[in-house]
Amino acid sequence: MSKFTASVKKFLVSEDGPTAVEYAVMLALIVVVCITAVTSVGTAANTKFNSVATSLK
């Protein structure tokens, strides 16, 4: 148990933990931006395809 406690203390003192959290937050923001962009482009493309399909009928 003391080995576990020592490793937890080492992790909390180390700067790797906060750095990993920062990278995770940045990754989450990038994913949100990508999903938003893909959704926006998909909606615009769907509208355009529907417009073309309507004009061909």
N, CA, C and O atoms as a printed pandas DataFrame, in Angstrom:
     atom_number atom_name residue_name chain_id  residue_number  x_coord  y_coord  z_coord
0              1         N          MET        A               1    0.822   -1.189    0.000
1              2        CA          MET        A               1    0.000    0.000    0.000
2              3         C          MET        A               1    0.867    1.255    0.000
3              4         O          MET        A               1    0.511    2.261   -0.614
4              5         N          SER        A               2    2.003    1.195    0.687
5              6        CA          SER        A               2    2.869    2.376    0.735
6              7         C          SER        A               2    3.491    2.651   -0.627
7              8         O          SER        A               2    3.787    3.800   -0.953
8              9         N          LYS        A               3    3.691    1.604   -1.425
9             10        CA          LYS        A               3    4.221    1.797   -2.778
10            11         C          LYS        A               3    3.205    2.548   -3.640
11            12         O          LYS        A               3    3.571    3.414   -4.434
12            13         N          PHE        A               4    1.930    2.206   -3.474
13            14        CA          PHE        A               4    0.865    2.907   -4.198
14            15         C          PHE        A               4    0.796    4.369   -3.775
15            16         O          PHE        A               4    0.680    5.259   -4.618
16            17         N          THR        A               5    0.867    4.614   -2.473
17            18        CA          THR        A               5    0.831    5.977   -1.948
18            19         C          THR        A               5    2.013    6.784   -2.462
19            20         O          THR        A               5    1.867    7.953   -2.817
20            21         N          ALA        A               6    3.167    6.166   -2.499
21            22        CA          ALA        A               6    4.357    6.854   -3.001
22            23         C          ALA        A               6    4.206    7.191   -4.478
23            24         O          ALA        A               6    4.603    8.274   -4.906
24            25         N          SER        A               7    3.642    6.285   -5.258
25            26        CA          SER        A               7    3.472    6.560   -6.690
26            27         C          SER        A               7    2.432    7.656   -6.920
27            28         O          SER        A               7    2.571    8.453   -7.849
28            29         N          VAL        A               8    1.392    7.705   -6.086
29            30        CA          VAL        A               8    0.396    8.776   -6.199
30            31         C          VAL        A               8    1.022   10.117   -5.849
31            32         O          VAL        A               8    0.778   11.111   -6.533
32            33         N          LYS        A               9    1.826   10.157   -4.791
33            34        CA          LYS        A               9    2.512   11.396   -4.417
34            35         C          LYS        A               9    3.448   11.847   -5.529
35            36         O          LYS        A               9    3.515   13.034   -5.848
36            37         N          LYS        A              10    4.170   10.899   -6.117
37            38        CA          LYS        A              10    5.085   11.224   -7.208
38            39         C          LYS        A              10    4.324   11.789   -8.402
39            40         O          LYS        A              10    4.784   12.741   -9.033
40            41         N          PHE        A              11    3.161   11.212   -8.719
41            42        CA          PHE        A              11    2.349   11.697   -9.832
42            43         C          PHE        A              11    1.838   13.105   -9.568
43            44         O          PHE        A              11    1.830   13.944  -10.469
44            45         N          LEU        A              12    1.407   13.370   -8.321
45            46        CA          LEU        A              12    0.876   14.690   -7.998
46            47         C          LEU        A              12    1.962   15.764   -8.013
47            48         O          LEU        A              12    1.695   16.907   -8.383
48            49         N          VAL        A              13    3.174   15.408   -7.618
49            50        CA          VAL        A              13    4.280   16.361   -7.621
50            51         C          VAL        A              13    4.792   16.588   -9.042
51            52         O          VAL        A              13    5.197   17.695   -9.395
52            53         N          SER        A              14    4.771   15.544   -9.843
53            54        CA          SER        A              14    5.252   15.627  -11.215
54            55         C          SER        A              14    4.375   16.576  -12.035
55            56         O          SER        A              14    3.199   16.763  -11.724
56            57         N          GLU        A              15    4.942   17.165  -13.067
57            58        CA          GLU        A              15    4.187   18.054  -13.934
58            59         C          GLU        A              15    3.557   17.316  -15.108
59            60         O          GLU        A              15    2.937   17.947  -15.964
60            61         N          ASP        A              16    3.700   16.016  -15.168
61            62        CA          ASP        A              16    3.113   15.250  -16.261
62            63         C          ASP        A              16    1.594   15.223  -16.172
63            64         O          ASP        A              16    0.921   15.224  -17.203
64            65         N          GLY        A              17    1.044   15.199  -14.977
65            66        CA          GLY        A              17   -0.398   15.167  -14.795
66            67         C          GLY        A              17   -1.097   16.386  -15.377
67            68         O          GLY        A              17   -1.984   16.237  -16.217
68            69         N          PRO        A              18   -0.721   17.590  -14.953
69            70        CA          PRO        A              18   -1.343   18.791  -15.523
70            71         C          PRO        A              18   -1.112   18.920  -17.024
71            72         O          PRO        A              18   -1.992   19.388  -17.746
72            73         N          THR        A              19    0.050   18.513  -17.496
73            74        CA          THR        A              19    0.321   18.582  -18.928
74            75         C          THR        A              19   -0.613   17.657  -19.679
75            76         O          THR        A              19   -1.124   18.025  -20.737
76            77         N          ALA        A              20   -0.847   16.467  -19.156
77            78        CA          ALA        A              20   -1.759   15.529  -19.800
78            79         C          ALA        A              20   -3.180   16.091  -19.808
79            80         O          ALA        A              20   -3.908   15.926  -20.787
80            81         N          VAL        A              21   -3.566   16.740  -18.743
81            82        CA          VAL        A              21   -4.904   17.339  -18.682
82            83         C          VAL        A              21   -5.024   18.466  -19.706
83            84         O          VAL        A              21   -6.047   18.589  -20.379
84            85         N          GLU        A              22   -3.990   19.280  -19.825
85            86        CA          GLU        A              22   -4.012   20.362  -20.809
86            87         C          GLU        A              22   -4.130   19.805  -22.224
87            88         O          GLU        A              22   -4.899   20.321  -23.035
88            89         N          TYR        A              23   -3.378   18.767  -22.515
89            90        CA          TYR        A              23   -3.471   18.151  -23.836
90            91         C          TYR        A              23   -4.854   17.555  -24.071
91            92         O          TYR        A              23   -5.377   17.631  -25.183
92            93         N          ALA        A              24   -5.444   16.971  -23.056
93            94        CA          ALA        A              24   -6.783   16.397  -23.194
94            95         C          ALA        A              24   -7.814   17.487  -23.458
95            96         O          ALA        A              24   -8.720   17.299  -24.270
96            97         N          VAL        A              25   -7.685   18.618  -22.781
97            98        CA          VAL        A              25   -8.611   19.731  -23.005
98            99         C          VAL        A              25   -8.449   20.280  -24.414
99           100         O          VAL        A              25   -9.440   20.549  -25.092
100          101         N          MET        A              26   -7.201   20.449  -24.863
101          102        CA          MET        A              26   -6.974   20.933  -26.229
102          103         C          MET        A              26   -7.545   19.966  -27.256
103          104         O          MET        A              26   -8.161   20.386  -28.236
104          105         N          LEU        A              27   -7.340   18.669  -27.033
105          106        CA          LEU        A              27   -7.868   17.666  -27.946
106          107         C          LEU        A              27   -9.388   17.711  -27.981
107          108         O          LEU        A              27   -9.986   17.597  -29.051
108          109         N          ALA        A              28  -10.014   17.873  -26.834
109          110        CA          ALA        A              28  -11.475   17.959  -26.783
110          111         C          ALA        A              28  -11.978   19.176  -27.552
111          112         O          ALA        A              28  -12.970   19.084  -28.274
112          113         N          LEU        A              29  -11.307   20.307  -27.407
113          114        CA          LEU        A              29  -11.711   21.508  -28.143
114          115         C          LEU        A              29  -11.538   21.325  -29.640
115          116         O          LEU        A              29  -12.392   21.748  -30.419
116          117         N          ILE        A              30  -10.444   20.699  -30.050
117          118        CA          ILE        A              30  -10.221   20.449  -31.471
118          119         C          ILE        A              30  -11.297   19.524  -32.022
119          120         O          ILE        A              30  -11.795   19.742  -33.126
120          121         N          VAL        A              31  -11.657   18.496  -31.264
121          122        CA          VAL        A              31  -12.709   17.572  -31.709
122          123         C          VAL        A              31  -14.047   18.300  -31.848
123          124         O          VAL        A              31  -14.779   18.068  -32.810
124          125         N          VAL        A              32  -14.369   19.170  -30.902
125          126        CA          VAL        A              32  -15.622   19.925  -30.976
126          127         C          VAL        A              32  -15.634   20.823  -32.210
127          128         O          VAL        A              32  -16.649   20.904  -32.901
128          129         N          VAL        A              33  -14.520   21.498  -32.495
129          130        CA          VAL        A              33  -14.443   22.363  -33.668
130          131         C          VAL        A              33  -14.579   21.539  -34.944
131          132         O          VAL        A              33  -15.278   21.948  -35.871
132          133         N          CYS        A              34  -13.923   20.391  -35.003
133          134        CA          CYS        A              34  -14.012   19.532  -36.190
134          135         C          CYS        A              34  -15.428   19.020  -36.396
135          136         O          CYS        A              34  -15.921   19.016  -37.524
136          137         N          ILE        A              35  -16.084   18.594  -35.342
137          138        CA          ILE        A              35  -17.461   18.104  -35.470
138          139         C          ILE        A              35  -18.384   19.222  -35.930
139          140         O          ILE        A              35  -19.265   19.000  -36.761
140          141         N          THR        A              36  -18.190   20.413  -35.397
141          142        CA          THR        A              36  -19.001   21.556  -35.806
142          143         C          THR        A              36  -18.781   21.883  -37.276
143          144         O          THR        A              36  -19.738   22.150  -38.003
144          145         N          ALA        A              37  -17.531   21.864  -37.717
145          146        CA          ALA        A              37  -17.228   22.168  -39.112
146          147         C          ALA        A              37  -17.811   21.107  -40.037
147          148         O          ALA        A              37  -18.391   21.441  -41.070
148          149         N          VAL        A              38  -17.666   19.852  -39.686
149          150        CA          VAL        A              38  -18.188   18.776  -40.537
150          151         C          VAL        A              38  -19.713   18.842  -40.597
151          152         O          VAL        A              38  -20.301   18.626  -41.657
152          153         N          THR        A              39  -20.345   19.135  -39.483
153          154        CA          THR        A              39  -21.805   19.263  -39.469
154          155         C          THR        A              39  -22.262   20.413  -40.347
155          156         O          THR        A              39  -23.230   20.287  -41.097
156          157         N          SER        A              40  -21.563   21.528  -40.251
157          158        CA          SER        A              40  -21.911   22.696  -41.051
158          159         C          SER        A              40  -21.736   22.419  -42.542
159          160         O          SER        A              40  -22.612   22.745  -43.343
160          161         N          VAL        A              41  -20.623   21.828  -42.909
161          162        CA          VAL        A              41  -20.373   21.510  -44.315
162          163         C          VAL        A              41  -21.381   20.471  -44.806
163          164         O          VAL        A              41  -21.865   20.560  -45.934
164          165         N          GLY        A              42  -21.693   19.497  -43.971
165          166        CA          GLY        A              42  -22.665   18.469  -44.356
166          167         C          GLY        A              42  -24.046   19.048  -44.578
167          168         O          GLY        A              42  -24.744   18.661  -45.515
168          169         N          THR        A              43  -24.442   19.973  -43.721
169          170        CA          THR        A              43  -25.749   20.612  -43.875
170          171         C          THR        A              43  -25.792   21.436  -45.157
171          172         O          THR        A              43  -26.781   21.400  -45.890
172          173         N          ALA        A              44  -24.722   22.176  -45.425
173          174        CA          ALA        A              44  -24.674   22.985  -46.647
174          175         C          ALA        A              44  -24.681   22.089  -47.885
175          176         O          ALA        A              44  -25.351   22.402  -48.870
176          177         N          ALA        A              45  -23.949   20.989  -47.844
177          178        CA          ALA        A              45  -23.919   20.075  -48.985
178          179         C          ALA        A              45  -25.279   19.422  -49.189
179          180         O          ALA        A              45  -25.725   19.265  -50.325
180          181         N          ASN        A              46  -25.937   19.043  -48.109
181          182        CA          ASN        A              46  -27.262   18.444  -48.211
182          183         C          ASN        A              46  -28.253   19.416  -48.834
183          184         O          ASN        A              46  -29.069   19.025  -49.669
184          185         N          THR        A              47  -28.186   20.672  -48.432
185          186        CA          THR        A              47  -29.065   21.688  -49.001
186          187         C          THR        A              47  -28.810   21.849  -50.494
187          188         O          THR        A              47  -29.747   21.941  -51.287
188          189         N          LYS        A              48  -27.547   21.881  -50.867
189          190        CA          LYS        A              48  -27.200   22.034  -52.282
190          191         C          LYS        A              48  -27.661   20.832  -53.100
191          192         O          LYS        A              48  -28.205   20.998  -54.191
192          193         N          PHE        A              49  -27.447   19.615  -52.578
193          194        CA          PHE        A              49  -27.876   18.410  -53.297
194          195         C          PHE        A              49  -29.399   18.372  -53.444
195          196         O          PHE        A              49  -29.912   17.978  -54.491
196          197         N          ASN        A              50  -30.114   18.776  -52.410
197          198        CA          ASN        A              50  -31.571   18.826  -52.505
198          199         C          ASN        A              50  -32.014   19.852  -53.528
199          200         O          ASN        A              50  -32.979   19.623  -54.258
200          201         N          SER        A              51  -31.328   20.974  -53.592
201          202        CA          SER        A              51  -31.651   21.993  -54.587
202          203         C          SER        A              51  -31.440   21.478  -56.000
203          204         O          SER        A              51  -32.274   21.699  -56.878
204          205         N          VAL        A              52  -30.340   20.801  -56.217
205          206        CA          VAL        A              52  -30.038   20.233  -57.539
206          207         C          VAL        A              52  -31.058   19.145  -57.881
207          208         O          VAL        A              52  -31.539   19.080  -59.012
208          209         N          ALA        A              53  -31.382   18.304  -56.922
209          210        CA          ALA        A              53  -32.353   17.231  -57.171
210          211         C          ALA        A              53  -33.720   17.802  -57.509
211          212         O          ALA        A              53  -34.416   17.275  -58.377
212          213         N          THR        A              54  -34.110   18.874  -56.831
213          214        CA          THR        A              54  -35.402   19.502  -57.114
214          215         C          THR        A              54  -35.417   20.118  -58.501
215          216         O          THR        A              54  -36.425   20.030  -59.203
216          217         N          SER        A              55  -34.331   20.733  -58.903
217          218        CA          SER        A              55  -34.289   21.367  -60.227
218          219         C          SER        A              55  -34.227   20.339  -61.360
219          220         O          SER        A              55  -34.611   20.652  -62.487
220          221         N          LEU        A              56  -33.757   19.132  -61.087
221          222        CA          LEU        A              56  -33.694   18.089  -62.126
222          223         C          LEU        A              56  -35.021   17.384  -62.318
223          224         O          LEU        A              56  -35.213   16.727  -63.341
224          225         N          LYS        A              57  -35.945   17.495  -61.376
225          226        CA          LYS        A              57  -37.240   16.810  -61.488
226          227         C          LYS        A              57  -38.109   17.427  -62.511
227          228         O          LYS        A              57  -39.231   16.968  -62.726
